[in-house]
């Protein structure tokens, strides 16, 4: 199995990791990222922006469509909105999970 990420998704992941990731999470992420091939962004042209259809998500899901890949996401609202517009996306929807180490530290210090 090959793992791909568009540039936008990888930049978002790295940004969240840098802000909220603990040392262990950053170490695991570094190992995981070595297995990912980062590809150029491809915007989805079959969907109209608006509501739950945001430009950033159009790029992430558009790249998955262009690669004919299954997109792993927690953004079920986008997938439902796409279905409403008659566009089926090949997705695996997972439960959203926050990076917990720094989040817990920040909550304790507040």
N, C-alpha and C positions, 0 to 999 in steps of 0.2 A: 504494500500500500504506500502510495506517495502522499506526502502532506504539502499543501500549498497555502500561501497566504498572499493576499494583495498588499501592496505597500501601505495603503491606508490602515488596514486592520493591524498590520505589524507595528506601525508607528503608534497606534492607539494602545495596543497591548503593552508596548515598551513604556509608554508614558504612565499608564496605570501602575505597572510594575514598579517603576522608579519612585512613584509617590507613595504607594501603599504596601509594596512587597517587603517582606522580611528577608533576612539573609538566606534562610532555607528556601523560600519561594524563589528568590532571585537565582540561586544555584540550580534548582530544578528547571526553571525557565530557560536558563542558559543551555542546559543539556537538551531540552526539548527543541529550542530554536535551531540547534545544529541539524535537526532532522527535517526542517521546513525549507522549502524552496520559495523564496519571495519573488513574486511576479508583478509586472506592471498592472496598475489599476485599469479596469475596463468598466465603464458605466453601463448600466442597464438602460436600454432605449425603449423597451417594451412596456414600461410603467410610467404613469404620470405622477410627478411629485405632488405632495400635499398630504396633510393629515399625518399618518404614520409612515408615509413614504418620504424619507429624508434623503438629501443628497449623499451623505456619507454611506448610508445603507444601500443606495442605488449602486455605488461603486463596489462595495463588498459583495453583494449578491450578484451584481453584473459580472464580476470576475469569476465567480463560481459558475454562472451560466456559460460564459465564454470557454471555460475549461471543461465543461460538461462534468462538473464535480459535485459531490454532495457538500453543501455548506453546513458546517456545524455552528449553531447559533443558539442564543437564548432569546433572540428578538422575535418572539412568536407574533407580536403585533404587526410587524412588517410582513411576515409570511401570510397572515390572515388578510391584510390589506391588499397584498398582491393577488391572492385568490379572489378577492372581491372584484379586482380588475380583470379577472380571467387568466391570470398568469400563474402557472404552477411552477414552484421552485423545488428542486431536489434538496431537501434539508434534513438534518438531524437536530431536533430541538432538545436542548438540555436545560436543566434548572439553572437560573443565574446564581453565581457564587462570587462573593467578594473575596479579595485577597485579605486574609484575616489578621495576620500578625500586626502590621502597623495600624490597621483599623482598630484593633483591640487596645493597642497602646494609646492611640489618639483619644479613644472613648474614655479610658481610665484617667487621662490627664485633664480632661475637660471638667 
